[in-house]
Amino acid sequence: MGSRPKGESPYFPYISWKRARTSWFLINNQAYPLETAPEPIFRSVITPGLPLLEDQEQVVSCLKDAQTDSITRWWLLCGLADVGRKVKLYASREEALLAVI
């Protein structure tokens, strides 16, 4: 997790921009970089939690394009974390693949 502003609750889910840009995730025992994963793969990871997000109009607006940019991916991950649907992120491809073993 990234550093928090002074006074922010340690219980509030938070994913730093740097972490989001450099993280990897697993799906079907395959590791993908969060920032550049193919769109269908990224959407398959986030779609189950999307109905829980408060601002559905904004979510739909973000997903109307065929490709999400890194800022949109970060925003969606933070929103999912905020409603308790965290995506397991790894610091590197190697770390993600070790989790498969």
Phi, psi and omega in degrees: 000153180278175178285149184254150173298148181303132178090351179285138182299134177290350181268352179281122181301138184210131175235120181290155178301315181298316180297317180298321183286337185249001184276162176236156175224165180248142169211128183052042179062021176246137179265137180227141174286131184304317186290328187237012178301146177305143184306315180299326179292312179301314182295328179293333179283321186268335187305318182302329182267350186301322179298342180278343183290142185291314187269073184299325178298317179292321179299311180299318179298319181293328186264003181289332178283153181294332184230132175267141177274176185294327179292318178296318178299317179297313181301316179295317178298317178296319178297317178296318178298323181296331179257015175084015180249062183292141173265128180293120181247148180237150183288336182208168177298317181300315179297319179296315181292330176295331179291340179284329185291000000 
